[in-house]
Amino acid sequence: MIDSILCNDIHSRLNPVRVSQVHFPKSTAEVAALIRDAASRGLQVSICGGRHAMGGQQFGEATVLLDCSGLKSLGGIDRERGIVEVGAGLMWPELIHGLHATQEGHSMVWTIRQKQTGADDLTLGGALASNIHGRGLRMKPFINDIEAFTLVNAAGEVLRCSRQENEELFRLAIGGYGCFGVVTSVALRLTHRIKVERIVEVTTLDRAPAEMGTRIAGGALYGDFQFAIDECSPDFLHRGVLSTYRSVEGDREMEEVRTLGADQWKELIRLAHTDRTRAFETYAKHYLGTDGSLYWSDTHQLAVYLCDYHEDLDCCLGTSTGTEMITELYVPRHTLTTFMMAAAEDLRPRGVPVIYGTIRWIRRDDESFLAWAREDYVCVIFNLHVEHDLREPAIAAFRSLIDLALSLGGTYFLTYHRWARRDQVERAYPQFREFLAAKERHDPDGRFQ
């Protein structure tokens, strides 16, 4: 246990909160005991894992913080059903490599279906709490990958939640941001590990949706469209790198793949802050050079994330403190071009740099209570630069993007910034009042904050 410590998220550094204590439980029984102890002392509890969430949901002022990254169990694989029980604190590389190790010698290997992109040291519990998604082109959000989970509720009781048992909590807790208890383990649905081929082209937004539709119909499993980010260029939010991954024969020989190392990523990040056209051209050239390369369906989803990259960048550039904040907007697929054209027009004059952006395809979630994928959407991700001493321009940009998505029948992801207006929250999530009522019913003392 650590007493009174300042916590913050890893990426944006925009959520500094001082908690009263930090505990690092390693078992469900320990989590339950800590919650019962907090309840006996009238203390509130907050929950974190990889500490990447940027919406403020993982830390609460003066709370008892449970850092669940120590819940690292990995059970045996049900090879008939393709299900494995994993600790909620297990991170994606640990899970993938653990699955490989336990199946050594098997010709058919079970592995993950999807994970978040951009960073790897994210916990399974956090993925469940946010109901994440990856680059799957025909996949629903993470709830579809979950068979069941173990939850410790506000009374310190241990519950098993599934589609058959404690079904309401199953729907509420997945995408419920820790409001209903601490998830300590997850029964995860797996898929077969296969070889995939990357197909890459540089194209434009007016062609990308139709081309992606053709590739999906042709069997593409993963993919996205990473767009140009220079607001001074006519290519802004219009030209991009379209990449997809399709399954190939298992006996095809895999050659060493060209990858970007840490130093190359540092240079790309520097260019994204100083010469965004060159950043895109450099990235596009690299990706085009990997066209036709073969990957494994699980490890191709892993990424390089440079912790504290902005400290080195600010020192190099001699700039004031700043970081990036992410937003995800979801719009009906037929409105994508309209949305992107309007977003480009809105962002150009604001002076808020787009450091990274991509478009993904997502299937409808018909299970979680606070579903963000109410229909088959396209997901547009913006990573915007935020000056810590002058946040208002970025806040206005984020709110404007949400308004634009809402005007087209879309929504946005609650996981990231906390700057949405109340009317935006209620319009994007008309069931939000019911969600809060369910929170009060299951946690009347507001134990989880």
KOLGU-782508 format. One line per 5 residues: number of its first residue (from 1); their letters; for each residue x negated, y, z negated of N, C-alpha, C. Coordinates in steps of 0.05 Angstrom, whole numbers, plus 5000, padded with zeros to 4 digits. Atoms other than C-alpha are relative to their C-alpha. Layout:
# KOLGU-782508
NUM> a> X,Y,Z,X,Y,Z,X,Y,Z; ...
This chain:
# KOLGU-782508
1> midsi> 4983,4976,5000,5000,5000,5000,4983,5025,5000; 5013,4974,5000,4978,5071,5015,5020,5021,4991; 4982,4980,5010,5008,5130,4977,4998,5026,5016; 4998,4973,4987,5030,5195,5012,4981,5004,5023; 5018,4998,4977,5002,5195,5081,5015,5013,5024
6> lcndi> 4989,4987,4977,5013,5237,5143,5000,4981,5024; 4998,5018,4977,5038,5196,5202,5008,5015,5025; 4992,4987,4975,5047,5213,5275,5001,4979,5022; 5000,5019,4978,5061,5179,5341,4974,5003,5015; 5027,5002,4988,5001,5159,5383,4998,5017,5025
11> hsrln> 5002,4988,4973,5018,5190,5451,5004,5030,4999; 4995,4971,4999,5050,5258,5441,4989,5016,4977; 5009,4987,5024,5026,5274,5371,5018,5023,4992; 4981,4978,5005,5089,5316,5364,5020,4993,4977; 4982,5008,5021,5121,5279,5305,4985,4996,4973
16> pvrvs> 5013,5003,5026,5079,5292,5243,5020,4999,4977; 4982,5004,5023,5115,5266,5181,4984,4988,4977; 5014,5011,5023,5089,5254,5111,5019,4981,4985; 4984,5021,5014,5116,5189,5082,4989,4996,4972; 5009,5003,5028,5112,5171,5008,4981,4977,4997
21> qvhfp> 5016,5024,5002,5083,5102,5017,4999,4986,5026; 5001,5017,4976,5060,5055,5072,4994,4972,4990; 5004,5028,5006,5066,4980,5064,4995,4984,5026; 5007,5017,4977,5040,4926,5112,5009,4971,4995; 4990,5027,5006,5085,4865,5102,4990,4980,5021
26> kstae> 5009,5021,4982,5063,4799,5132,5020,4977,5002; 4979,5022,4999,5127,4757,5122,5027,5012,4996; 4972,4991,5004,5202,4763,5122,5006,5003,4971; 4995,4998,5029,5203,4749,5047,4988,5025,4989; 5013,4975,5010,5155,4807,5035,5016,5024,5009
31> vaali> 4983,4978,4991,5198,4853,5077,5025,5003,4983; 4975,5000,5017,5261,4833,5038,4994,5010,4972; 5007,4991,5027,5226,4844,4972,4995,5030,4999; 5005,4972,4999,5202,4913,4993,5025,5017,5003; 4974,4986,4997,5272,4934,5015,5016,4999,4974
36> rdaas> 4985,5002,5026,5303,4909,4950,4987,5019,4980; 5014,4982,5019,5250,4947,4911,5006,5029,5006; 4993,4973,4993,5263,5011,4950,5029,5007,4992; 4972,4995,5007,5338,5003,4939,5003,5004,4970; 4998,4997,5029,5328,4994,4864,4990,5026,4990
41> rglqv> 5011,4974,5007,5290,5059,4862,5013,5023,5015; 4985,4979,4986,5338,5097,4907,4983,5013,5022; 5017,4989,4979,5285,5106,4962,5009,4991,5027; 4994,5006,4973,5296,5108,5036,4976,4986,5014; 5020,5016,4986,5258,5063,5085,4999,5008,5029
46> sicgg> 5004,4997,4971,5229,5077,5154,4982,4977,5010; 5012,5024,4988,5200,5026,5202,4983,5007,5024; 5016,4995,4976,5143,5028,5252,4985,4974,5007; 5016,5023,4990,5101,4980,5293,4975,5010,5014; 5023,4990,4985,5055,5004,5349,4996,5030,4998
51> rhamg> 5000,4971,5004,5071,5077,5332,4999,5016,5026; 4999,4986,4974,5083,5096,5405,5026,5015,5004; 4975,4987,4996,5156,5117,5398,4998,5030,4994; 5004,4971,5001,5162,5192,5408,5025,5016,4992; 4975,4985,5007,5233,5209,5386,5004,5004,4971
56> gqqfg> 4997,4995,5029,5219,5213,5312,5012,4977,4984; 4984,5021,5013,5255,5147,5297,4983,4982,4982; 5016,5019,5015,5195,5111,5266,4990,5011,4973; 5009,4988,5025,5179,5159,5209,5022,5017,4987; 4981,4983,5014,5222,5192,5156,4986,5014,4977
61> eatvl> 5013,4985,5021,5200,5247,5108,5005,4988,4973; 4999,5011,5027,5184,5219,5039,5012,4972,4998; 4990,5027,5000,5207,5150,5059,4978,4980,4993; 5018,5022,5002,5175,5083,5044,4997,4989,5028; 5004,5009,4973,5145,5065,5111,4990,4971,5000
66> ldcsg> 5008,5028,4996,5142,4991,5130,4987,4998,5027; 5014,5004,4975,5088,4982,5182,5000,4970,5006; 4995,5029,4995,5109,4915,5213,4981,4987,5019; 5019,5012,4981,5048,4904,5257,4986,4976,4989; 5012,5024,5012,5026,4849,5209,5017,4975,5003
71> lkslg> 4982,5023,4997,5085,4804,5226,4993,4986,5026; 5012,5010,4976,5045,4763,5276,5003,4970,5005; 4997,5029,4996,5072,4692,5275,5006,4994,5029; 4994,5010,4973,5076,4653,5340,5007,4970,4997; 4990,5027,5003,5119,4590,5338,4994,4983,5025
76> gidre> 5002,5018,4978,5120,4530,5383,5020,5007,5022; 4982,4994,4978,5151,4536,5452,5019,4977,5005; 4979,5020,4991,5216,4500,5468,4997,4998,5030; 5007,5003,4971,5192,4475,5536,5024,4992,5017; 4976,5006,4985,5261,4452,5555,5016,5025,5007
81> rgive> 4984,4976,4998,5296,4519,5544,4984,5024,5007; 5016,4976,4994,5237,4566,5553,5004,5022,4979; 4996,4980,5021,5244,4600,5485,4978,4996,4979; 5020,5001,5021,5192,4618,5432,5007,5020,4978; 4995,4982,5023,5199,4648,5363,4974,5015,4994
86> vgagl> 5024,4983,5004,5150,4706,5353,5005,5021,4979; 4998,4979,5019,5136,4754,5297,5004,5027,5013; 4993,4974,4989,5163,4824,5308,4976,5019,5002; 5023,4983,4999,5094,4854,5296,4979,4991,5021; 5018,5009,4979,5061,4814,5352,5000,5020,5023
91> mwpel> 5002,4982,4977,5036,4858,5409,4997,4985,5025; 4998,5014,4975,5041,4842,5482,4975,4984,5008; 5023,5016,4993,4969,4821,5495,4997,4975,4982; 5002,5023,5019,4970,4777,5433,5020,4978,5008; 4979,5019,4992,5035,4745,5456,4992,4985,5025
96> ihglh> 5007,5013,4974,5012,4732,5528,4977,4981,4997; 5023,5018,5003,4945,4704,5508,5006,4977,4982; 4992,5022,5018,4976,4664,5452,5016,4979,5014; 4984,5019,4984,5026,4632,5500,4981,4984,5018; 5019,5014,4983,4969,4615,5547,4985,4978,4984
101> atqeg> 5016,5018,5016,4928,4583,5491,5016,4976,4991; 4984,5023,5010,4985,4540,5465,5009,4981,5022; 4992,5017,4977,4999,4513,5535,4977,4991,5017; 5024,5008,4985,4928,4498,5556,5003,4971,5009; 4998,5026,4989,4928,4438,5601,5026,4994,5014
106> hsmvw> 4974,5004,4986,5000,4446,5625,4999,5013,5027; 5000,4989,4973,5010,4457,5699,5021,5022,5003; 4979,4980,5000,5074,4497,5686,4998,5015,4974; 5004,4984,5024,5065,4554,5637,5023,5019,4996; 4979,4980,5007,5120,4593,5602,4987,5026,4991
111> tirqk> 5012,4975,5007,5107,4667,5594,5022,5022,4998; 4980,4978,5003,5141,4735,5585,5013,5007,5027; 4987,4991,4976,5191,4763,5634,4992,5029,5007; 5006,4971,4995,5178,4838,5625,4990,5012,4975; 5009,4984,5023,5145,4889,5580,5000,5029,5010
116> qtgad> 5003,4972,4993,5138,4964,5578,4974,5003,5016; 5024,4995,4985,5086,4993,5625,4986,5025,4988; 5015,4977,5009,5031,5044,5611,4984,4996,4974; 5014,5006,5025,5010,5016,5543,5007,4971,4993; 4996,5028,5006,5003,4946,5515,5003,4995,4970
121> dltlg> 4999,5005,5029,4994,4952,5439,5026,5011,4988; 4972,4994,5008,5069,4956,5428,5011,4974,4989; 4990,5024,5013,5105,4908,5382,5026,4990,5013; 4975,5012,4991,5161,4860,5400,5024,5012,4985; 4979,4988,5015,5202,4891,5344,5008,5028,5011
126> galas> 4995,4974,4988,5194,4960,5375,5014,4998,5027; 4987,5004,4974,5214,4933,5443,5029,4994,4996; 4971,5006,5006,5278,4905,5413,5014,5025,4990; 4987,4977,5011,5293,4968,5374,5007,5021,5021; 4995,4981,4979,5288,5010,5437,5014,4989,5024
131> nihgr> 4988,5014,4977,5318,4958,5484,4985,5009,5026; 5018,4991,4979,5260,4970,5532,5006,4987,5027; 5000,5012,4974,5251,4953,5605,4972,5002,5012; 5025,4999,4986,5193,4941,5652,5004,5007,5029; 4999,4994,4971,5182,4941,5727,5016,4979,5015
136> glrmk> 4984,5020,4987,5229,4883,5741,5021,5012,5018; 4981,4988,4981,5271,4898,5802,5028,4989,4998; 4974,5013,5002,5327,4850,5786,5005,4992,4971; 4998,5006,5028,5323,4851,5710,5017,5020,4985; 4986,4983,5018,5369,4877,5657,4980,5010,4978
141> pfind> 5018,4993,5022,5340,4913,5596,4994,4977,4982; 5012,5021,5017,5305,4874,5541,5020,4982,4986; 4980,5016,5014,5369,4850,5508,5004,4973,5014; 4996,5024,4984,5375,4799,5564,4978,4980,4996; 5022,5018,5005,5308,4769,5544,5000,4989,4971
146> ieaft> 4999,5007,5028,5329,4759,5471,5021,4979,4995; 4981,5021,5007,5361,4695,5447,5012,5005,4972; 4992,4995,5028,5364,4713,5373,4978,5015,4986; 5021,4988,5016,5327,4750,5319,5007,4999,4970; 4996,4999,5029,5318,4753,5243,4999,5029,4991
151> lvnaa> 4997,4973,5009,5340,4817,5209,5002,5001,4970; 4997,4995,5029,5331,4841,5137,5016,5025,4998; 4981,4977,5000,5390,4887,5122,4994,5018,4976; 5004,4979,5020,5397,4946,5074,5001,4989,4972; 4999,5013,5027,5412,4899,5015,4976,4981,4996
156> gevlr> 5022,5019,5002,5349,4859,5028,5007,4971,5007; 4990,5027,4992,5389,4800,5056,4988,4993,5027; 5011,5010,4975,5359,4758,5111,5022,4988,5017; 4978,5009,4982,5407,4748,5170,4988,4991,5027; 5007,5008,4972,5401,4711,5236,5021,5011,5018
161> csrqe> 4982,4986,4982,5432,4750,5293,4997,4989,5028; 5000,5010,4973,5451,4722,5361,5027,5006,5012; 4975,4996,4987,5508,4722,5410,5022,4984,4987; 4981,5017,5014,5542,4670,5366,5002,5006,4970; 5002,4996,5029,5521,4692,5296,4994,5029,4994
166> neelf> 5004,4971,5005,5527,4763,5268,4998,5015,5026; 5000,4990,4973,5544,4783,5339,5001,5031,5001; 4999,4970,5000,5560,4856,5321,4973,5011,4995; 5027,4990,5006,5492,4866,5290,4980,4994,5023; 5016,5005,4977,5460,4833,5350,5002,5022,5021
171> rlaig> 4996,4979,4980,5491,4885,5396,4991,5028,4989; 5007,4974,5012,5478,4943,5347,4970,5003,4997; 5028,4997,5007,5406,4928,5328,4982,5001,5025; 5016,4999,4975,5380,4917,5399,5006,5027,5013; 4995,4973,4991,5372,4989,5421,5011,5017,4978
176> gygcf> 4990,4985,5023,5391,5012,5351,4979,5015,4984; 5021,4984,5011,5324,5043,5333,4995,4996,4970; 5006,5006,5028,5317,5009,5266,5021,5009,4980; 4979,4989,5018,5382,5038,5238,5013,4979,4983; 4984,5021,5014,5409,4971,5215,4983,4980,4985
181> gvvts> 5017,5018,5015,5349,4937,5185,4973,4995,5013; 5027,5006,4990,5280,4908,5196,5001,4973,5015; 5002,5025,4985,5273,4856,5251,4972,4989,4994; 5026,5013,5007,5219,4807,5229,4991,4979,5020; 5008,5019,4980,5220,4755,5284,5021,4999,5022
186> valrl> 4983,4999,4977,5249,4746,5353,4998,4973,5015; 5000,5023,4982,5270,4685,5393,5001,5011,5029; 5003,4986,4974,5246,4707,5462,5004,4980,5023; 4997,5016,4976,5269,4679,5528,4977,5004,5019; 5024,4999,4983,5211,4663,5574,5007,4993,5029
191> thrik> 4997,5008,4972,5201,4650,5648,4974,4986,5008; 5024,5013,4990,5152,4610,5689,4979,5020,5009; 5022,4983,4990,5084,4641,5702,4994,4992,5029; 5005,5005,4971,5074,4648,5777,4980,5020,5011; 5017,4981,4986,5028,4681,5826,5017,5019,5017
196> veriv> 4985,4980,4985,5052,4745,5858,4980,5016,5017; 5016,4984,4981,5027,4786,5917,5010,5029,4999; 4994,4971,4999,5024,4862,5914,5002,5010,5028; 4996,4987,4974,5052,4898,5975,5002,5030,4996; 5003,4971,5005,5034,4972,5979,5003,5016,5025
201> evttl> 5000,4980,4979,5051,5030,6024,5005,5027,4988; 4994,4973,5007,5052,5105,6019,5023,5009,5017; 4976,4993,4985,5120,5131,6039,5013,5024,4987; 4986,4977,5011,5171,5185,6024,5026,4992,4988; 4976,5005,5015,5232,5190,5981,5024,4993,5017
206> drapa> 4977,5005,4983,5280,5190,6039,5000,4971,5011; 5002,5027,4990,5254,5121,6060,4998,4979,4978; 5007,5019,5022,5236,5090,5993,5024,4983,4991; 4978,5017,5010,5306,5068,5969,5008,4977,5019; 4993,5021,4981,5323,5031,6033,4978,4979,5002
211> emgtr> 5022,5019,4999,5254,4999,6036,5000,4983,4975; 4999,5016,5024,5259,4977,5964,5023,4981,5001; 4977,5018,4998,5328,4948,5977,4994,4977,5018; 5008,5022,4982,5300,4908,6035,4981,4981,4986; 5019,5018,5013,5243,4882,5993,5013,4984,4977
216> iagga> 4986,5015,5021,5289,4863,5935,5016,4977,5013; 4985,5021,4986,5333,4825,5984,4981,4978,5010; 5019,5020,4991,5270,4791,6009,4985,4985,4978; 5011,5016,5022,5252,4766,5940,4980,5015,4982; 5019,4985,5017,5209,4822,5909,5010,4999,4971
221> lygdf> 4993,5004,5028,5208,4812,5833,4994,5025,4983; 5008,4977,5015,5172,4874,5807,4993,5022,5020; 5008,4978,4983,5157,4943,5834,5008,5027,4990; 4992,4973,5007,5163,5018,5830,4990,5019,5022; 5008,4979,4981,5152,5084,5868,4988,5022,4983
226> qfaid> 5015,4980,5016,5099,5130,5838,4996,5025,5017; 4998,4976,4982,5110,5200,5865,4978,5021,4994; 5019,4979,5002,5065,5259,5878,5008,5021,4980; 4994,4984,5024,5060,5308,5820,4991,5029,5002; 5010,4973,4997,5031,5373,5848,5023,5018,5008
231> ecspd> 4977,4982,4995,5085,5426,5843,4995,5020,5021; 5007,4981,4979,5048,5469,5893,5000,4988,5028; 5001,5015,4975,5052,5416,5947,5028,4993,5010; 4974,5009,4989,5110,5400,5994,5006,4971,4994; 4997,5029,5006,5098,5327,5974,5012,4996,4972
236> flhrg> 4992,5001,5028,5120,5343,5902,5026,4984,4996; 4977,5018,5006,5168,5287,5877,5012,4988,5026; 4989,5009,4974,5176,5267,5951,4983,4977,5012; 5017,5021,4989,5116,5228,5975,4991,4982,4977; 5008,5018,5022,5095,5167,5935,4989,4973,5009
241> vlsty> 5010,5027,4995,5064,5099,5929,5021,4980,4993; 4980,5021,5004,5115,5043,5937,4985,4974,4998; 5013,5026,5003,5089,4978,5909,5020,4980,4989; 4983,5021,5010,5125,4912,5899,4983,4974,4998; 5014,5025,5005,5105,4842,5878,5020,4977,5007
246> rsveg> 4983,5023,4992,5133,4778,5910,4985,4974,4993; 5012,5026,5007,5122,4706,5891,4987,4987,5024; 5014,5014,4978,5073,4665,5932,4995,4971,4991; 5006,5028,5006,5052,4592,5935,4979,4998,4978; 5018,5004,5022,5018,4567,5873,4972,4992,5006
251> dreme> 5027,5009,4993,4959,4538,5910,4983,5021,5015; 5016,4979,4987,4938,4604,5941,4977,5009,4982; 5023,4993,5016,4868,4622,5918,5000,5030,4993; 5000,4972,5009,4862,4685,5876,4971,5010,4999; 5027,4988,5000,4802,4730,5888,4999,5021,4979
256> evrtl> 5003,4979,5020,4774,4782,5841,5014,5025,5010; 4984,4978,4992,4821,4841,5841,4986,5027,4992; 5010,4973,5006,4800,4914,5845,5017,5013,4979; 4985,4987,5021,4820,4949,5781,4987,5027,4993; 5011,4975,5009,4812,5018,5752,4990,4996,4971
261> gadqw> 5011,5002,5027,4765,5019,5692,5006,5024,4984; 4994,4978,5018,4768,5065,5632,4990,5027,5010; 5012,4975,4990,4722,5117,5663,5016,5011,5024; 4984,4991,4977,4764,5119,5727,5027,5010,4991; 4975,4989,5010,4827,5128,5687,4996,5027,4987
266> kelir> 5007,4974,5011,4794,5185,5649,4999,5021,5022; 5002,4981,4978,4778,5218,5715,5028,5006,5012; 4973,4996,4990,4849,5208,5740,5016,5018,4982; 4986,4983,5019,4877,5239,5677,4990,5029,5002; 5011,4973,4997,4829,5298,5684,5011,5014,5025
271> lahtd> 4990,4989,4975,4851,5308,5757,5030,5007,4997; 4971,4994,5003,4925,5304,5737,5005,5026,4985; 4998,4974,5014,4912,5365,5693,4988,5023,5015; 5015,4979,4987,4868,5403,5741,5003,5001,5030; 4997,5002,4971,4879,5380,5813,5019,4978,5007
276> rtraf> 4980,5021,4998,4944,5342,5819,5002,4987,5028; 5000,5013,4973,4941,5332,5894,4978,4980,5003; 5022,5018,4998,4873,5301,5889,5005,4975,4982; 4994,5022,5017,4897,5258,5831,5018,4980,5014; 4982,5019,4985,4953,5229,5874,4985,4987,5023
281> etyak> 5014,5012,4978,4908,5218,5934,4980,4979,4991; 5019,5019,5011,4856,5183,5891,5015,4975,4992; 4984,5023,5009,4909,5138,5860,5011,4985,5024; 4989,5013,4977,4942,5124,5927,4979,4984,5015; 5022,5014,4986,4875,5105,5959,4993,4974,4986
286> hylgt> 5006,5024,5015,4861,5056,5903,5022,4979,5004; 4978,5020,4998,4930,5024,5907,5001,4988,5028; 4999,5011,4973,4928,5018,5983,4978,4979,5003; 5022,5020,4998,4862,4981,5974,5006,4974,4987; 4993,5026,5013,4897,4928,5932,5024,4987,5015
291> dgsly> 4978,5013,4985,4951,4913,5984,4993,4971,5008; 5006,5028,4994,4956,4838,5992,4986,4985,4978; 5014,5013,5022,4920,4823,5926,5020,4982,4984; 4984,5018,5015,4945,4766,5883,4996,5004,4970; 5001,4996,5029,4961,4771,5809,5017,4978,4986
296> wsdth> 4981,5016,5015,4994,4730,5754,5023,5017,4992; 4976,4984,5005,5065,4751,5739,5001,5013,4973; 5000,4988,5027,5050,4765,5666,4978,5020,4996; 5022,4982,5005,4981,4796,5663,4999,5024,5019; 5000,4976,4983,4994,4842,5721,5016,5023,4987
301> qlavy> 4985,4980,5014,5041,4878,5674,4984,5014,4978; 5017,4987,5020,4985,4895,5626,4986,5025,5012; 5010,4974,4990,4954,4965,5631,4977,5010,4982; 5020,4986,5015,4897,5009,5608,5012,5024,4987; 4991,4976,5014,4916,5059,5554,4976,5011,4984
306> lcdyh> 5023,4987,5014,4863,5108,5529,5010,5016,4976; 4991,4986,5025,4879,5126,5457,4985,5026,4997; 5011,4973,5006,4867,5199,5439,4986,5012,5024; 5013,4989,4976,4850,5215,5511,5001,5030,5002; 4997,4971,4998,4874,5286,5503,4979,5015,4984
311> edldc> 5021,4987,5016,4821,5302,5450,4976,5004,5017; 5024,4998,4982,4765,5287,5499,5006,5019,5023; 4993,4983,4978,4803,5322,5555,4999,5030,4992; 5000,4972,5009,4814,5386,5515,4972,5010,4995; 5028,4992,5005,4741,5387,5494,4986,5005,5027
316> clgts> 5013,4997,4974,4719,5378,5567,5010,5025,5014; 4989,4978,4985,4766,5431,5594,5000,5026,4984; 5000,4976,5017,4760,5479,5535,5028,5012,4996; 4973,4991,5002,4835,5482,5528,5011,4997,4971; 4988,5002,5026,4881,5489,5468,5014,4973,4997
321> tgtem> 4988,5026,5005,4917,5431,5436,5025,4995,5017; 4977,5007,4984,4966,5397,5482,5000,4970,5004; 4997,5029,4995,4992,5327,5497,5022,4997,5021; 4978,5006,4982,5042,5293,5541,5024,4988,4985; 4976,5012,5010,5114,5276,5526,5015,4988,5023
326> itely> 4986,5015,4979,5155,5226,5566,5030,5004,4998; 4971,5003,5000,5228,5227,5587,5007,4980,5022; 4989,5018,4980,5268,5175,5625,5028,5009,5005; 4973,4993,4991,5329,5195,5665,5010,4977,5017; 4987,5021,4984,5378,5145,5695,5022,5012,5016
331> vprht> 4979,4990,4983,5421,5161,5754,5010,4978,5019; 4990,5019,4981,5466,5121,5801,4982,4999,5024; 5020,5003,4979,5424,5093,5857,5005,5017,5025; 4994,4985,4976,5460,5130,5913,4994,5030,4996; 5005,4972,5006,5444,5197,5878,4970,5006,4997
336> lttfm> 5029,4996,5005,5368,5187,5874,4988,5024,5015; 5012,4979,4984,5349,5233,5931,5010,5028,4991; 4989,4975,5010,5396,5288,5906,4987,5008,4974; 5012,4994,5026,5368,5282,5836,4971,5009,5003; 5029,4993,4997,5295,5285,5858,4996,5027,5013
341> maaae> 5003,4974,4987,5305,5344,5904,5007,5022,4981; 4992,4980,5020,5341,5382,5849,4979,5003,4978; 5021,5000,5021,5288,5362,5798,4976,5015,5009; 5023,4986,4989,5233,5387,5843,5005,5030,5001; 4993,4971,4999,5268,5454,5853,5000,5012,4972
346> dlrpr> 4998,4990,5027,5279,5460,5778,4972,5001,4987; 5026,5002,5014,5208,5440,5756,4979,5019,5012; 5022,4985,4987,5167,5479,5807,4993,5027,4986; 5007,4973,5011,5173,5549,5776,4996,5000,4970; 5000,5000,5029,5172,5527,5703,4972,5002,4987
351> gvpvi> 5026,5000,5012,5097,5521,5693,4996,4978,4980; 5003,5023,5017,5105,5454,5658,4990,4977,5018; 5011,5020,4981,5059,5405,5694,5011,4972,4996; 4993,5028,5000,5082,5336,5713,4973,4984,5002; 5026,5014,5000,5023,5291,5694,5002,4973,5012
356> ygtir> 4996,5027,4988,5053,5226,5717,5030,4997,5005; 4972,5006,4995,5118,5202,5747,5004,4975,5016; 4994,5024,4985,5150,5139,5773,5030,4995,5000; 4972,5008,4998,5216,5110,5794,5002,4970,4999; 4995,5029,5003,5241,5041,5774,5029,4993,5005
361> wirrd> 4973,5010,4995,5302,4999,5788,5009,4983,4977; 4991,5015,5024,5344,4971,5731,5029,4990,5004; 4973,5012,4998,5405,4926,5726,5017,5008,4975; 4981,4992,5021,5467,4940,5683,4997,4983,4975; 4999,5013,5026,5466,4923,5609,5029,5000,4990
366> desfl> 4973,5002,5008,5534,4897,5589,5003,4988,4972; 5000,5013,5026,5515,4874,5519,4994,5019,4976; 5008,4984,5023,5481,4926,5474,5021,5021,4995; 4980,4981,5007,5525,4974,5436,4993,5028,5011; 5009,4974,4992,5484,5036,5452,4986,4998,5027
371> aware> 5012,5006,4974,5471,5015,5524,4994,5026,5015; 5007,4977,4983,5433,5065,5567,5003,4993,5029; 4996,5009,4972,5440,5023,5631,5029,4992,5003; 4971,5006,4998,5515,5029,5639,5007,4989,5027; 4996,5012,4973,5509,5009,5712,4972,4995,5012
376> dyvcv> 5025,5003,4986,5455,4990,5762,4988,5027,5007; 5011,4973,4997,5412,5052,5757,4972,4999,5013; 5029,4995,4996,5347,5080,5783,4991,5015,4975; 5012,4987,5024,5302,5102,5726,4977,5018,5010; 5021,4981,4992,5260,5165,5737,4985,5009,4974
381> ifnlh> 5017,4994,5023,5203,5175,5688,4982,5024,5006; 5017,4977,4998,5169,5242,5678,4982,5001,4975; 5019,4996,5021,5107,5251,5635,4991,5029,5002; 5005,4971,4998,5104,5326,5622,4980,5009,4980; 5019,4989,5018,5049,5366,5591,5014,5020,4981
386> vehdl> 4988,4982,5020,5068,5402,5526,4978,5014,4985; 5018,4985,5017,5028,5457,5494,5012,5001,4972; 4989,5002,5027,5036,5447,5419,5007,5027,4988; 4995,4973,5011,5034,5521,5404,5021,5015,5016; 4980,4987,4983,5083,5538,5459,5017,4978,5013
391> repai> 4984,5024,4991,5134,5481,5466,5025,5008,5015; 4974,4993,4989,5194,5521,5489,5003,4995,5030; 4997,5006,4971,5180,5516,5565,5005,4970,5005; 4996,5029,4996,5174,5440,5560,5027,4991,4990; 4974,5007,5011,5235,5434,5516,5022,5007,5020
396> aafrs> 4980,4991,4980,5275,5474,5567,5000,4982,5024; 5001,5017,4977,5250,5430,5623,5012,4973,4995; 4988,5025,5007,5269,5366,5587,5030,5001,4999; 4970,4996,5002,5339,5392,5572,5012,5004,5028; 4989,4995,4973,5348,5415,5644,5001,4974,5016
401> lidla> 5000,5026,4987,5329,5346,5670,5023,4982,4991; 4977,5016,5011,5380,5313,5624,5026,5011,5012; 4975,4988,4988,5434,5362,5648,5003,4991,5029; 4999,5008,4972,5417,5344,5719,5009,4971,5003; 4992,5028,5000,5422,5269,5706,5029,4997,4993
406> lslgg> 4972,5002,5009,5488,5278,5669,5019,5010,5022; 4982,4989,4980,5517,5320,5726,5004,4980,5023; 4998,5020,4978,5506,5260,5773,5011,4973,4989; 4989,5025,5012,5538,5209,5726,4979,4982,4988; 5022,5016,5012,5472,5187,5695,4998,5004,4970
411> tyflt> 5005,4998,5029,5442,5186,5625,4970,5003,4996; 5029,4998,5006,5374,5187,5590,4993,4982,4977; 5010,5019,5020,5332,5145,5543,4995,5015,4973; 5003,4987,5026,5336,5163,5469,4973,4996,4987; 5025,5008,5012,5268,5132,5454,4980,5024,4998
416> yhrwa> 5021,4980,4999,5228,5194,5472,5008,5025,4985; 4998,4975,5015,5233,5267,5453,5026,5004,4986; 4976,4995,5016,5283,5293,5402,5012,5027,5007; 4992,4973,4993,5300,5356,5441,5026,5002,5015; 4973,4999,4988,5366,5336,5472,5019,5015,4982
421> rrdqv> 4979,4987,5016,5424,5380,5451,5021,4979,4992; 4979,5018,5009,5481,5349,5413,5020,4993,5021; 4980,5006,4979,5529,5356,5471,4988,4982,5021; 5012,5018,4981,5479,5320,5516,5000,4972,4989; 4999,5026,5012,5474,5262,5467,5028,4988,5002
426> erayp> 4973,5011,5001,5549,5255,5462,5011,4995,5028; 4991,5005,4972,5559,5260,5537,4986,4976,5012; 5015,5023,4990,5505,5210,5553,5008,4974,4986; 4992,5024,5016,5528,5163,5498,5027,5006,4986; 4974,4994,5012,5603,5173,5487,5007,4982,4977
431> qfref> 4995,5018,5022,5601,5114,5438,4983,5008,4976; 5019,4994,5021,5551,5150,5393,5013,5004,4973; 4986,4996,5025,5602,5170,5340,5007,4972,4988; 4994,5027,5010,5623,5097,5335,4975,4986,4990; 5026,5010,5009,5550,5078,5330,4993,5009,4972
436> laake> 5006,4989,5026,5541,5124,5271,5020,4990,4979; 4980,5012,5018,5605,5097,5239,4991,4972,4992; 5009,5027,5005,5577,5027,5246,4975,5001,4981; 5023,4997,5018,5512,5051,5214,5009,5004,4972; 4990,4994,5027,5550,5078,5154,5013,4975,4988
441> rhdpd> 4987,5024,5010,5589,5013,5148,4979,4979,4991; 5020,5020,5006,5527,4969,5149,4979,5010,4981; 5021,4989,5017,5481,5016,5111,5012,5025,4986; 4985,4978,5012,5527,5059,5066,4982,5019,4984; 5018,4983,5015,5468,5086,5025,4979,5013,5017
446> grfq> 5020,4988,4982,5429,5107,5086,4972,4991,4994; 5026,5010,5008,5372,5062,5066,4979,5004,5023; 5018,4999,4977,5341,5061,5136,5002,5027,5014; 5001,4973,4988,5320,5129,5162,4978,5002,5021
